[in-house]
Amino acid sequence: MKKTMRISVLLCVLVCFSAMGLGAFSFELNPQTPLHLPYLADPFNTDLALGYMYLSSEEDRPAYLYKVTSGSSGVEYTGLEINKYYTDGTNMIMMRTGSSVPLARISVGPLAVEANIRGGFRAFFFAYRGTDLLGFDGTYYLGMNAKLGNLLTFSFGKKHHSGHIGDEIIATIDKKDPVDGSLLHDRQIDYVRQDPLTFALSFNALNHLRVYGELRLGDTAQIFKPKFTSDEAVADGYRARELEVGAELSLPIPYVGDFTVAFDMTLHEMGKFVPRGSGTVINGEYEKYTFTYEKDAPWETEFQIVLAQSLTTREEGLKARVMVTYHRGRFPLFAFHMSKGSFISVGGSMGF
């Protein structure tokens, strides 16, 4: 891992020096817009957003909060039912808050390089029964962005993801279905965490078309908490990789702003740990799970489609948008990744 980081930094330095003869040098503190823009259809976009969600059916509502233990067969999940307390509807509220901040930028001819930090939170609430908080996730990124001309941008750094349970969910279960020990104890409810090294490329194929790809990987097979791993997985080179790819097509609307169609798909290598369910099935989820590593199993896939209308014609800085989102795959909270389904969300955002 350290060797990979050193090589990446060295390559960036060499590119900078090789480009010094191509044009004038400039330095800028805190530029207005990052070189490598966030992905509009990314479920974990670091923008400011609010959406009203319509789950496709009751089967798409998370049913269990899982206690995580390490048994004879590795990681084991034991579900604590939450579905029975939230059968009044299928609507939810999604909130995101965050930003991407370029700290300082060096430009040499067609090449620009900047230090970048970004971070944010996303949270999901039930839109009924007092709008109880289901859970929230946090993320931050420390790294660098680079841009070559108007065609190619690159991002490299370290990203952190973590998922946490809503306090009202914990209080409801602890009061109505007490379990041994405290639900707040790490051995009872295990949050989900990742700290992947991140490489990303974005290519502006045409004036209004952008395609991108991002690879996230850790330094061992145990970057995912709970630790889905085994001797066989380690020997096979499993590293809980994630590959995110997508495209954005933006068409300018005179006097209004860009209309954008965005598609984002994420593939999770964790799909090679195939769940074996037992016990009561609610909304497609089993009460208990064990996981078996299968080398030839496919990566788990989720995707999201966004239709967005910008409310400004400016090209730099933050933009207000009205958005419609369709999501299919795992529920977009790390601690509820065993819940699969789809939803439509209507709302707005403020972001790059």
C-alpha positions as CSV (number, residue, x, y, z in Angstrom):
1,M,0.0,0.0,0.0
2,K,2.7,2.5,1.0
3,K,4.7,1.6,-2.1
4,T,1.6,2.2,-4.3
5,M,1.1,5.6,-2.7
6,R,4.8,6.6,-3.2
7,I,4.7,5.6,-6.8
8,S,1.5,7.6,-7.5
9,V,2.9,10.7,-5.8
10,L,6.2,10.3,-7.7
11,L,4.4,10.0,-11.1
12,C,2.4,13.2,-10.3
13,V,5.6,15.1,-9.4
14,L,7.3,13.9,-12.6
15,V,4.3,15.0,-14.7
16,C,4.3,18.4,-13.1
17,F,8.0,18.9,-13.8
18,S,7.7,17.7,-17.4
19,A,4.8,20.1,-18.0
20,M,6.8,23.2,-16.7
21,G,8.1,23.9,-20.2
22,L,4.6,23.9,-21.7
23,G,3.3,27.2,-20.2
24,A,3.2,29.8,-17.4
25,F,3.2,28.8,-13.8
26,S,0.4,29.9,-11.5
27,F,-0.6,29.3,-7.8
28,E,-4.1,29.8,-6.3
29,L,-5.5,29.3,-2.8
30,N,-8.9,27.8,-2.3
31,P,-10.2,27.8,-5.9
32,Q,-13.9,28.1,-6.5
33,T,-14.5,24.7,-8.1
34,P,-12.6,21.4,-7.6
35,L,-10.8,20.0,-10.7
36,H,-12.4,16.5,-10.2
37,L,-16.1,17.1,-9.7
38,P,-18.3,14.9,-7.6
39,Y,-20.6,12.4,-9.4
40,L,-24.1,13.7,-9.6
41,A,-25.7,10.2,-9.4
42,D,-23.4,8.9,-6.7
43,P,-25.5,7.7,-3.7
44,F,-22.9,9.2,-1.5
45,N,-22.4,12.5,-3.3
46,T,-20.9,15.1,-1.0
47,D,-23.5,17.8,-1.8
48,L,-26.4,19.4,0.1
49,A,-29.5,17.5,-0.8
50,L,-33.0,16.7,0.5
51,G,-35.3,14.1,-1.1
52,Y,-38.7,12.5,-0.4
53,M,-38.5,8.8,-1.1
54,Y,-41.1,6.4,-2.4
55,L,-40.1,2.8,-1.8
56,S,-41.3,0.5,-4.6
57,S,-43.1,-1.7,-2.1
58,E,-43.1,-2.8,1.6
59,E,-40.6,-5.5,0.6
60,D,-38.0,-2.7,0.0
61,R,-38.2,-1.4,3.6
62,P,-35.3,-2.5,5.9
63,A,-36.5,-5.3,8.2
64,Y,-33.7,-6.2,10.5
65,L,-31.0,-4.5,12.5
66,Y,-28.2,-7.1,12.8
67,K,-26.1,-8.1,15.7
68,V,-22.7,-9.1,14.4
69,T,-20.6,-11.9,16.0
70,S,-17.7,-14.0,15.0
71,G,-18.7,-17.7,15.0
72,S,-17.2,-21.0,13.9
73,S,-18.0,-20.1,10.3
74,G,-16.7,-16.6,10.4
75,V,-19.0,-13.5,10.6
76,E,-22.6,-14.2,11.7
77,Y,-25.6,-11.9,11.6
78,T,-28.5,-12.2,14.0
79,G,-31.4,-9.9,13.2
80,L,-33.4,-7.7,15.6
81,E,-36.7,-6.9,13.8
82,I,-37.5,-3.3,13.2
83,N,-40.0,-3.7,10.4
84,K,-42.9,-4.4,12.8
85,Y,-42.6,-0.9,14.3
86,Y,-42.8,0.9,10.9
87,T,-45.5,-0.8,8.9
88,D,-47.6,2.4,8.5
89,G,-46.0,3.4,5.2
90,T,-43.3,3.1,2.6
91,N,-42.1,6.7,2.3
92,M,-38.9,8.0,3.7
93,I,-36.9,11.2,3.8
94,M,-33.2,11.4,2.6
95,M,-30.8,14.2,3.7
96,R,-27.2,14.7,2.6
97,T,-24.9,17.5,3.6
98,G,-21.3,17.9,2.6
99,S,-18.8,19.6,0.2
100,S,-15.6,19.2,-1.8
101,V,-13.0,21.9,-1.0
102,P,-9.9,22.5,-3.1
103,L,-7.3,23.9,-0.8
104,A,-4.6,25.1,-3.1
105,R,-3.9,24.7,-6.8
106,I,-0.7,24.8,-9.0
107,S,-1.1,25.2,-12.7
108,V,1.6,24.7,-15.3
109,G,0.5,25.1,-18.9
110,P,-2.4,22.6,-19.6
111,L,-1.8,20.8,-16.3
112,A,-3.3,21.7,-12.9
113,V,-2.9,19.9,-9.6
114,E,-4.6,20.7,-6.3
115,A,-4.9,19.4,-2.7
116,N,-8.5,18.4,-2.0
117,I,-10.6,17.5,1.0
118,R,-14.2,16.5,0.9
119,G,-16.7,15.0,3.3
120,G,-20.3,14.7,4.2
121,F,-23.1,12.8,5.9
122,R,-26.2,11.1,4.6
123,A,-29.2,10.2,6.7
124,F,-32.5,8.4,6.2
125,F,-35.7,9.0,8.2
126,F,-39.1,7.3,8.2
127,A,-41.7,9.8,6.8
128,Y,-44.2,8.8,9.5
129,R,-44.3,7.7,13.2
130,G,-42.4,10.8,14.3
131,T,-39.8,10.6,11.4
132,D,-37.5,8.3,13.4
133,L,-33.9,8.3,12.2
134,L,-33.0,4.9,10.6
135,G,-29.3,5.6,10.4
136,F,-26.6,7.9,9.1
137,D,-23.3,7.4,7.2
138,G,-20.2,9.6,7.2
139,T,-17.4,10.0,4.7
140,Y,-14.3,12.1,4.2
141,Y,-11.6,12.1,1.6
142,L,-8.0,13.4,1.7
143,G,-6.1,13.5,-1.5
144,M,-5.2,15.4,-4.7
145,N,-6.9,16.2,-8.0
146,A,-5.3,16.8,-11.3
147,K,-6.6,18.1,-14.7
148,L,-5.0,17.9,-18.1
149,G,-6.5,20.4,-20.5
150,N,-10.3,20.2,-20.7
151,L,-10.5,16.5,-21.3
152,L,-9.1,14.5,-18.4
153,T,-9.2,14.7,-14.6
154,F,-7.6,12.4,-12.0
155,S,-8.2,12.0,-8.3
156,F,-6.0,10.0,-5.8
157,G,-6.3,9.7,-2.1
158,K,-7.6,8.0,1.0
159,K,-11.3,7.8,1.7
160,H,-13.2,6.9,4.9
161,H,-16.7,5.5,5.1
162,S,-18.6,4.6,8.2
163,G,-22.2,3.7,9.0
164,H,-24.1,4.2,12.2
165,I,-27.5,3.3,13.6
166,G,-30.2,5.9,14.4
167,D,-30.7,6.5,18.2
168,E,-34.5,6.2,17.9
169,I,-34.1,2.7,16.3
170,I,-31.8,1.6,19.1
171,A,-34.1,3.1,21.8
172,T,-37.2,1.4,20.3
173,I,-35.6,-2.0,20.1
174,D,-34.0,-1.7,23.5
175,K,-37.3,-0.7,25.1
176,K,-39.7,-3.2,23.4
177,D,-37.4,-6.1,22.8
178,P,-34.6,-6.0,25.4
179,V,-31.5,-8.1,24.5
180,D,-28.6,-9.3,26.7
181,G,-26.1,-6.5,27.2
182,S,-26.3,-3.0,25.7
183,L,-27.2,-2.4,22.1
184,L,-24.6,0.4,22.1
185,H,-21.8,-2.1,22.8
186,D,-19.6,-2.8,19.9
187,R,-20.1,-6.5,20.3
188,Q,-23.8,-6.2,19.9
189,I,-24.3,-3.8,17.0
190,D,-21.2,-3.5,14.7
191,Y,-21.0,-0.4,12.5
192,V,-19.8,-0.8,9.0
193,R,-16.5,0.9,8.1
194,Q,-14.2,1.2,5.1
195,D,-10.9,3.0,4.6
196,P,-10.1,2.4,1.0
197,L,-7.3,3.9,-1.1
198,T,-9.1,5.6,-4.0
199,F,-8.1,6.1,-7.7
200,A,-10.5,7.9,-10.0
201,L,-10.5,9.1,-13.7
202,S,-13.0,11.3,-15.4
203,F,-13.1,12.0,-19.2
204,N,-15.0,14.7,-20.9
205,A,-15.7,12.9,-24.2
206,L,-17.7,15.8,-25.7
207,N,-18.6,19.2,-24.6
208,H,-21.6,17.9,-22.7
209,L,-20.7,14.2,-22.0
210,R,-18.7,13.0,-19.0
211,V,-17.7,9.4,-18.2
212,Y,-15.8,8.3,-15.1
213,G,-14.5,5.4,-13.1
214,E,-13.3,5.0,-9.6
215,L,-11.5,2.1,-7.9
216,R,-11.5,1.7,-4.1
217,L,-9.3,-0.9,-2.4
218,G,-7.7,-1.6,1.0
219,D,-4.3,-2.8,2.1
220,T,-5.7,-6.1,3.4
221,A,-8.8,-8.2,2.9
222,Q,-10.2,-6.8,6.1
223,I,-11.1,-3.2,5.1
224,F,-14.8,-4.0,5.6
225,K,-16.1,-4.0,9.1
226,P,-17.6,-6.5,10.0
227,K,-14.5,-8.3,8.7
228,F,-15.7,-10.5,5.8
229,T,-12.5,-12.5,5.3
230,S,-11.1,-16.0,5.3
231,D,-7.8,-17.7,4.5
232,E,-9.1,-18.7,1.1
233,A,-10.2,-15.1,0.3
234,V,-6.8,-13.7,1.4
235,A,-5.0,-16.3,-0.7
236,D,-7.2,-15.5,-3.7
237,G,-6.3,-11.8,-3.4
238,Y,-9.7,-10.6,-2.1
239,R,-9.5,-7.0,-0.9
240,A,-13.1,-5.9,-0.7
241,R,-12.7,-3.7,-3.8
242,E,-15.4,-1.4,-5.1
243,L,-15.6,-0.2,-8.7
244,E,-17.8,2.8,-9.4
245,V,-18.5,3.8,-13.0
246,G,-20.9,6.3,-14.5
247,A,-21.8,8.9,-17.2
248,E,-23.4,12.3,-17.2
249,L,-25.0,13.9,-20.2
250,S,-25.8,17.6,-19.8
251,L,-27.8,19.7,-22.2
252,P,-28.0,23.5,-21.8
253,I,-31.4,25.0,-21.5
254,P,-31.3,28.7,-22.4
255,Y,-31.9,31.1,-19.5
256,V,-32.4,28.3,-17.1
257,G,-29.4,25.9,-16.8
258,D,-28.3,22.5,-17.7
259,F,-30.6,19.5,-17.9
260,T,-28.6,16.4,-16.9
261,V,-29.1,12.7,-17.2
262,A,-26.7,10.8,-14.9
263,F,-26.1,7.1,-14.4
264,D,-23.9,5.6,-11.7
265,M,-23.2,1.9,-11.0
266,T,-21.1,0.5,-8.1
267,L,-19.8,-3.1,-8.0
268,H,-18.9,-4.6,-4.7
269,E,-16.3,-7.4,-4.5
270,M,-18.0,-8.3,-1.1
271,G,-20.6,-10.1,-3.3
272,K,-18.1,-13.0,-3.3
273,F,-19.1,-13.6,0.4
274,V,-22.4,-15.3,-0.4
275,P,-25.0,-15.0,2.4
276,R,-26.6,-18.2,3.8
277,G,-29.9,-17.3,5.4
278,S,-32.0,-19.0,8.0
279,G,-34.9,-18.2,10.3
280,T,-37.8,-15.9,9.6
281,V,-37.9,-14.0,6.3
282,I,-39.2,-10.5,6.3
283,N,-39.1,-8.2,3.3
284,G,-36.7,-10.6,1.6
285,E,-34.3,-10.6,4.6
286,Y,-33.5,-13.6,6.7
287,E,-33.3,-13.4,10.5
288,K,-29.9,-15.0,10.5
289,Y,-26.9,-15.1,8.1
290,T,-23.6,-16.8,7.8
291,F,-21.3,-16.0,4.8
292,T,-19.3,-18.3,2.6
293,Y,-16.5,-17.1,0.3
294,E,-17.0,-18.3,-3.3
295,K,-14.2,-17.4,-5.7
296,D,-16.4,-17.5,-8.8
297,A,-19.4,-15.6,-7.3
298,P,-20.2,-12.3,-9.1
299,W,-19.6,-8.9,-7.6
300,E,-22.7,-7.3,-6.0
301,T,-24.2,-4.5,-8.2
302,E,-26.2,-1.5,-7.5
303,F,-27.1,1.5,-9.7
304,Q,-28.7,4.9,-9.6
305,I,-30.2,7.2,-12.3
306,V,-30.7,10.9,-11.8
307,L,-32.6,13.5,-13.8
308,A,-31.6,17.0,-12.7
309,Q,-32.4,20.5,-13.8
310,S,-29.9,23.2,-12.9
311,L,-31.4,26.5,-11.8
312,T,-28.4,28.6,-12.9
313,T,-26.5,29.1,-16.2
314,R,-23.1,29.7,-14.6
315,E,-20.5,27.1,-15.1
316,E,-18.4,27.6,-12.0
317,G,-19.3,27.3,-8.3
318,L,-22.2,25.6,-6.6
319,K,-25.5,25.0,-8.5
320,A,-29.0,24.6,-7.2
321,R,-30.9,21.7,-8.9
322,V,-34.2,20.0,-8.8
323,M,-33.8,16.2,-9.0
324,V,-35.6,12.9,-9.6
325,T,-33.6,9.8,-8.5
326,Y,-34.2,6.1,-9.1
327,H,-32.1,3.7,-7.1
328,R,-31.9,-0.1,-7.3
329,G,-29.7,-2.4,-5.2
330,R,-28.7,-2.4,-1.6
331,F,-30.4,0.2,0.7
332,P,-28.0,3.2,0.8
333,L,-27.0,2.9,4.4
334,F,-23.9,0.8,5.2
335,A,-25.4,-0.8,8.3
336,F,-28.5,-1.9,6.3
337,H,-26.7,-3.3,3.3
338,M,-28.5,-6.6,3.6
339,S,-31.8,-4.9,2.6
340,K,-32.2,-4.9,-1.2
341,G,-34.8,-3.1,-3.3
342,S,-35.6,0.1,-5.2
343,F,-37.1,3.5,-4.7
344,I,-37.8,6.8,-6.4
345,S,-36.8,10.1,-4.8
346,V,-37.9,13.6,-5.6
347,G,-36.1,16.7,-4.2
348,G,-33.4,19.2,-4.7
349,S,-29.7,19.7,-4.2
350,M,-26.9,22.3,-4.0
351,G,-23.6,21.1,-5.3
352,F,-21.0,21.2,-8.1
